[in-house]
C-alpha cells in the first residue's frame, strides 16, 4: 500500500490522475462527486472556498454548458488522507482526442469510467490504447449500477477481451436497476448498502456497511438475494486474478469498482481505493544537450513541460495560461525558468486550479500541475527548466481529418483574425496552416465540433464573424527529408504546400490516394501523420 507518512518528501504526496470514458458514461458527474466525497465542494458545482455562493463547474466553456458536453481539459486540485490529488478531467467528446492525449501525458494513472449497460465502447478502447503507450495504470469504475446493467461477469469479460487487461473486482454488485441493493466489499465480506442521497445518507461519508454473514443482512437483502450475492462473489474469485499492485502499476491489471456517480454511491470507496493504490510521480525520460537523461521527481532542478495552453479562462481578463506538469524539483514563486529554445520568463504568479477558479501558489513540487500566465511565450510541448537544457518529448499533433478555409465577413480585420487563429492553434484547439500561395488561412481539425468551438470562441473572445468554408483539401501531412528533396517536392506541388504555426512544411492533400501516390513518387521524402511537438 502507498505510504501517506507526513515524513515523506512533498512530491511523494502528489497523485495526478486523469478520468477517461466514452461520451455519456458519466465522467463529468464522477468528477464532481469525487470532489464532493473529498470535501472539496459542498454541493455539486459549488466551491467551498471563496464564499458559499461562488459557483464552479468542470465544464466552464459556454458551448460546453449549452450542449452538456466536455470539450476542454480541466485541472482540479484537492487533498485527501494526507495526499494532494491533481484530477485531470479530459474532454469527453471524440473530436477532442488530441487534447485528451496531451492531458494523459501529464497523468500518472487513469480512472476508466464504463456505463454498466454498455461496457467497453469504441472511444474507451482508443483511450486505453493511449494509456498503454505510456504504461499508465488504470482503475475501472463501472457506473450507473442503479439502472439496468449487463451481468457483472459479462462486464469483466468485456474488459478482459477488448482491452487485454486482467480485471480484478474489488467489489461485487447486488443486482442492478430497481434491484440494486449495493456492492459487496470482497476484502471484508461487508455489503455497502445502496441508499439514494437524502435517505439518511451524507455523501461525504462512506456507505453503511452490513456484514453479509451477520443477522442484520436480512433487513437489506432477501435470503435469495444474499445467496445470489455470495455465489457471484465466489464466481468472481474463481474467474479473476487476485489484486496484484505490481501488475496494476505495470498496466496489466485493472481493479474494478461499481457504483452510481449520479447517486453519489461507491464514489467514496473509489476515492479510498485511489489513495491506497495509485502511484505518485515517477522518473521521466528526457534529453539534455542531446543525451538521454532520467528526470527524478526528487531531483534538485525544477523541470516540467507544457501539455496544454488555455486563453481567456477568465472572461473579465484577456489571460493566457500554460498548464505545466512539474517533473522534478521544488518550485518557488518568482523563480526564473527557461525553455530549451532559450526563452526566459519569471514565474511571478503561478497558479493552482479548481476548474476555472484559481489561487496563487507560493510553491509547487514534482507531480503538481501548475498554471503559468504568459503572453504567447509558451506553447504546447515546450519544456521548462532552470538551466534551459532539459527537453521532454512525446506530445504530438495529429493529421487533421477536416480542413476549412477561414473567411472573414469584414476583410479589414485580417490582422485580428490572424491573432485569434494563431492563439487558438497554440492552445491545441485546432491546427493552423498558411498556404505558400494565397492569403487564406486553412484550419485543421480532427472533428466537426472543433470547428464549432473555434467559431464560438472567435466570435465571443475576439468579436469576429468568420465563415469556415470547405477547403479543396482532405488531409495534411508533415514532410521531412533532405532540403533539396523537400524543395523538389514543393516545386512540383506549389499550390498544395503550406507551413504550420511553427513554420514546418506541410503537404495539403486532396485525398488519401494523393498521399499514397506522393509517397511512391518521392521515396526520399517522409510523410508524417503526426508531428511530435517539443521545445
Protein Blocks (a to p, Z undefined) as FASTA:
>chain_A
ZZfbfkbcfklmpccddddddehilmmmmmmmmmmmnopambehiafbgpjklccdfblb
fklmmnopafbdcdddddeehiacddddddfbfklmmmmmmmmmmpcbdcddddfklopa
fklmmmmmmmmmnopacddddehklbccddfklmmmmmmmmnopacddfbdcehehjllg
bdcdfklopacddddehiapafkbccddddfkbmklmmmpcfklmmmmmmmmmmmmmmpc
cddfklmmnopaccdddddfknopoklmmmmmmmmmmccdddddddeehiacdddfkbmb
dcdddfbdcehkblkbccdddddddfedjddehiacddfkopacddfbgcddehjbccdd
fbdcehiacddddehkacghiacdfkopaccehiacdddfbdcddddfblmlmmmmmmmm
mmmmmnomaccdddfbdjbdcdddfbfklmmmmmmmmmmmnopacdddddfbfbdcdded
dfklmmmmmmmmmmlgccdfkopacdddfbfklmmmmmmmmmmbccdfbdcddZZ
